[in-house]
Amino acid sequence: MRVLALDYGKKRIGLAVSDPLGIIAQPYLTLVVKNQIALIKRLKCIIDENGIGLVLIGNPISARGEATKMSAEVGQFARLLAKAANVEVRLWDERYTSRYASRKFQDHGLRVRKNNQDQIAASIMLEEYLLSANRTTA
């Protein structure tokens, strides 16, 4: 089953996708948010085209593990996407993924571009999920 991960933001959403075996995570693309209706339509197409069975959406909880204002927005978006795309949607702790993505670029001497950073953050989140899922099934 392929998994799609979303690094959700108000302006941009970074996407990462797994291979069909659910082992490898790779950055996919960055979507610019115009409105939620258009965004959900585009995501539904991506889900259908790629045979996605699960969507992970980064849950922006605080460093203390508490819900934030953005967590409520992400939760509402997750419910809308699950209903519209008829796919399982789970929230996943995304603490520090954007910071880690930025650091990866800097470590390799590359300039951080927001579009790339969002995709890399989604990829990091997806990689964490795949590692945890594969540990529980092994």
Buried (B, 14 or more C-beta within 10 A) or exposed (E): EBBBBBBBBEEBBBBBBBEEEBEEBEBBBBBEBEEBEEBBEBBBEBBEEBEBBBBBBBBBBEEEEEEEEBBEBBBEBBEBBBEBBEBEBBBBBBBEBBEBBBEBBEEEEEEBEBBBBBBBBBBBBBBBBBEEBEEEEE
